[in-house]
């Protein structure tokens, strides 16, 4: 490597050094918001972190000054599972359809509607979820403030994200692989199952992760469909179906005048960041493992 650098002209050496320095500078600039979030949350919330903080539900007066955030952790995971159960099958199937028939008029309409859904504000989704799932008046499911109502509303927010990323991930699969499978006599379903999906699995997993991270930080839709529960869920629908949520819990604690609750809000933010990290690593391991298994089968 040194011999290659010595063979370059001084101008090229200076240009490489300059571009390398700029790349490092912009990398630091890109990650600085994340580092700032971690620093602020750690500096202000580390004193509240303990095993009791993540293993007990809030109590005391004002509510939350004692106990922890177990209700928020469990509730957030319940909402993510419900949202993913709706968005992943629908989003991946829609992405497959757009990839297969991307030039048709119907696919163009689906793509346009998907792009429009990406721009719908979350508070609008909350109002729609309220009238469709929660309210006891008019037409709807009449589930009240519940995990099912909140989770399905978040699932609809995830659908266009998973759809668009899935389509792009499938388009990144080399066309020579697809054409080779067809040339060997594979059907469209066999090509999709054995070539396209395994090759796009990392991108699809990234799309699912982006959708999950998006809904983990949502509060506006949950105000209209789930709100907040200080205990553990005993049901998913009805009057006892509401669950806690870390994002909502942080929002409530920050708006309280108690300094102790502010500290707990920052500690909850650290826990939420840890959950995001675990989900990121887990999804990447799942996509890596599925691609490896598919490669052995192929």
C-alpha positions, 0 to 999 in steps of 0.5 A: 500500500505504501509503494502505491502511495509513493508512486502517486504524484504530490497532487494526488497524494494531497487530494487523497488526504483531503478527501479522506479527511473530509470523509472522516469529518462528514462521518463524525457530523452524521453520527454526532446527533446520535452521540449527542442523544446518548450523551445527554440521556446518559448524563441525566438518566444514569442515576435512575438505572437499576434492575428495579427500574426495568423490572417494576411498574410505576407507582407513588405520587406523582405517579412514576416517582416510585417503581420503574418502566416495566409497563412501558417495555412490555407495552412497546413490545406488544405494540411492535408485534401487533404492528409487524403482524400487519405490516410485514406480510402486507408490505413485503407482498406489495413490494413483490407485486411492485417488483414483478409488475412494476411497469403496469398501470395498476403497479403505478397506482399502488406505488403512487398511493404508497408514496402518498401514505408515506407523507400522511402525518402520524396525528392523522393516522391517529384520528383515523385509527380512533374512528376505525378501531377505538370509538364506540360511536359510528362504524368501527370495531369499538375496541376502545383505547387498546393495544390492538387499536394502537398496534394496528394503527402503527401497522398501517404507518409501517406498511408503506415503509416496508413496501418501498424498501422491499421493492428497492431491495428486490430491484438491487438483486442482479437481473442476471440471477433472475434471467438465469433461473428462468433460463433453467426452467424455474417458475416465477414462484420458484425464482421469487422464493429461491433467488429474489427473496434470499438476495433481497433479505438484507434490504427487506430486513432493513425496511422492517427495522426502519418501520419498527424504529419509526413506530417505536417513537410514535406518540400522536397515534397512541394518544387517540387509540391506546393512550397509556396504562401504568400496569401490565396488559391483561387484554388486547381489546376493550376497557382493559386493553390499553398498554404502556409505551416507552415513548408515551411514558417519556412524553408524560414524565418530561411534562411533569414538574418533578425533577425525579421524573425528568431523570427517569425519562432520560433513563427510559430513553436509554432503555429505548435506545438499548431496545432499538440496538437489540432489535437492529442486531437481531434483525440483521442476524436473522437476515444473515442466517436466512440468506446463508440457509437459502444459499445452502439449499440453492 
